[in-house]
Each structure stands twice: as structure tokens, then as C-alpha cells.
Amino acid sequence: MSEAIRNAFHQQASGCRAMNSPLTAAILETLAYTLNHSTRTGARILDWPGDPMADALKLRIAGGLHAVARSEQDADLTALYRTGTGDFATILPRVLIEWDDWLYPWLDSPPQTNEVGRSAALMAGLMVAAQRLDKSVELLELGSSAGLNLNLDRFCYNLGGLEAGPIDAAVHIMPDWTGNAPEGQWPQIIARNGVDQNPLDVRDEAIAARLLAFCWPDQHDRLARLEAAIEIARAFPPAVAAGDAADWIEHKLAEPQAKGTARIVMHSVFWQYLPVDTQKRIETAILKAGKTAAPDYPLGWLSFEPDPSTISPMQLRLRLWPSGGSLHLAACHPHGASINWFGREKSA
């Protein structure tokens, strides 16, 4: 089993390097050949009973180490993270020994992130929906985490040359863009709610610090954007309920809908983590609501999710009712760093 674990660390390192995080890659590669059973943390990793890839085991310990570095309580590790250079093979094993009890709980649960860069794609999709439906928006987000992307209309964007959003916003997002700019209008979001099994309240300093620790340390723009989005969320706290996504959306879609308001169900890098039964329940609830949608009570389903049948990692798709229209809007980088815009219709 230890060999499979080490291979998983190498595999994750390759992915991090491909996604422009050479520091995270170097840390994981070093752990792959230096981990041993001399610490509780090392032993737990090497004897992991589950699937190290599906369980995001590598990113759990990577987050813990980043948290130590950000705390500035270990000067050598902080310097390693700050410069991206140093004696990885000496520093990391020493940190695992000296910070063993502190790192061990970081293995208890998978990373919970809230990638704000995805808001560029989500906003482009919302703009298309807002133009086609010509209604104000009630936004319902599944898998909200800290709910940072529920504040997406408080960010500023450059979407293929199209400037959108408040120019004085603390968060500016300008992904690499291929294709035409989106054809749409800025959405008027009059209500926003989300759900997560474990909502994160970033007004708690410890929770905010944990969220930042799971952001890759050498991606400074992402970290700065996340920090700014956290400050916005403290000023405008998102309403994120704790609960099961299927239960929540079934309940929300059964509630009366305000006339002249479009309900948009939104989620990003969420679907793949659900059991098949939960996926089916959510899909059934949305399709059921779609059948009763009307011009004054429209519904949309906006998703930013992987598609195993395509080469590009993430696909942005939008379905609208009562028209029943289905659009394949874009192929995207997992963090939203690049967007290849299609904006094309598909058969439902």
C-alpha cells in the first residue's frame, strides 16, 4: 500500500506542475520519497485505507504544511514557501517530526476550497441567462463552501475584452480568454442562498486561515484574490445553510417563486463528489421544476463541472426553462484561469 500512496503523491505533483504550481509539486514529490512511519502523520498517510486520489490525501497534508508556513512559527519552512527554494529533503521530514501532533488532524477531512476564479465563467453564464430570460435572479448554489462565489456580482471582470461589474471592486478577475466575449447582460441578483455539508464562516479567523492554506502557495494572484473575496464575504455574509444538497434543493424548488424572477441553480466542481443517488435526486428535482416553469417564472441550471468525454477539464453548461434550451457555453481551466468560450446551443 505504501508504494501506491507514494505513486499518488507523484501523480498529484504532476498535476500541480501542469497547473502552474511548481512549489506544491516539489513538496509532494519530496514527501513521496521521504515519508516514513516514524511519525503519526507519516504512518497514517502511508497506511491510508482508502483511495488516496479520491480522498485528496496529498492535498490534505499539503494544506497542513502550508498552514504551518503561513503561521511563521517555523522559520525554515516559511522561508522555503516564500522563496520556493531550499533543502526540501531536510526541512520537510524535520517539520513532520516537530509538528506531528499539529499536522495529524489535517488528515481528518478533505480540502474544502472556494475557488473565486471560477466566478468569471459563472458570471459569463449568468449574463447569458439574464439576457435570455430578461428577469432579475434568485441564485441557488449547491456546494457553496464559504459562499464566496455567491458574491460574484460584487467582483469586477474582463471577459474576453468585455468589462463587467463594479470597477471599484476589491476582486478583479481577468481569465485568459479564447473566442468571442459573452453576449449577455449584467444580472440583477435580488436573492442568493447556498448549501453545503460543512459551511465555512470566514468571519472566524481560524476558518479563513484554513481556507487560505488549501490555496497553492506559489499562486500569489489566487491567494490575493481569495483574501479580498474573504473580506467581501465578511462585509456581505453569504447565506449558506448546512445540509444535504438534494434535500435542500428539493425544498427550495418547492417554495413559491416570485413572479418576474428567474431561479438559477448553480454549482462548480461539486457534482463529481456526490453519490449517484444524490445526483439523481438533484437532477430529478430540477427537471421537475423545469416542467412547471413559465415565462414569468423561469428556471436555469448553470454548471461548471468536469466531463470525462471531453479533453478540457471543466465544461460550463446552461439549461433554461420553459424554453428547454441547452447551451454548451465554454471549456475552462479548473481554477477558471482560462476560458474557451463557445456560447453555442445544444439540443436538450
Stockholm file with secondary structure:
# STOCKHOLM 1.0

chainA/1-348         MSEAIRNAFHQQASGCRAMNSPLTAAILETLAYTLNHSTRTGARILDWPGDPMADALKLRIAGGLHAVARSEQDADLTALYRTGTGDFATILPRVLIEWDDWLYPWLDSPPQTNEVGRSAALMAGLMVAAQRLDKSVELLELGSSAGLNLNLDRFCYNLGGLEAGPIDAAVHIMPDWTGNAPEGQWPQIIARNGVDQNPLDVRDEAIAARLLAFCWPDQHDRLARLEAAIEIARAFPPAVAAGDAADWIEHKLAEPQAKGTARIVMHSVFWQYLPVDTQKRIETAILKAGKTAAPDYPLGWLSFEPDPSTISPMQLRLRLWPSGGSLHLAACHPHGASINWFGREKSA
#=GR chainA/1-348 SS CHHHHHHHHHHHHHHHHHTTCHHHHHHHHHHHHHCCTTSHHHHHHHTCCSCTTTTTHHHHHHHHHHHHHHHTCSHHHHHHHHHSCSCHHHHHHHHHHHTHHHHGGGGSSCCCCCCGGGHHHHHHHHHHHHHHHCSEEEEEEESCTTCGGGGGGGSEEEETTEEESCTTCSCEECCEEESCCCCCCCCCEEEEEEEESSCCCTTSHHHHHHHHHTSCTTCHHHHHHHHHHHHHHHHSCCCEEESCHHHHHHHHHHSCCCTTEEEEEEEESCGGGSCHHHHHHHHHHHHHHHHTCBTTBCEEEEEEEECTTSSSSEEEEEEEETTCCEEEEEEECTTSSEEEEEEEEECC
#=GC SS_cons         CHHHHHHHHHHHHHHHHHTTCHHHHHHHHHHHHHCCTTSHHHHHHHTCCSCTTTTTHHHHHHHHHHHHHHHTCSHHHHHHHHHSCSCHHHHHHHHHHHTHHHHGGGGSSCCCCCCGGGHHHHHHHHHHHHHHHCSEEEEEEESCTTCGGGGGGGSEEEETTEEESCTTCSCEECCEEESCCCCCCCCCEEEEEEEESSCCCTTSHHHHHHHHHTSCTTCHHHHHHHHHHHHHHHHSCCCEEESCHHHHHHHHHHSCCCTTEEEEEEEESCGGGSCHHHHHHHHHHHHHHHHTCBTTBCEEEEEEEECTTSSSSEEEEEEEETTCCEEEEEEECTTSSEEEEEEEEECC
//
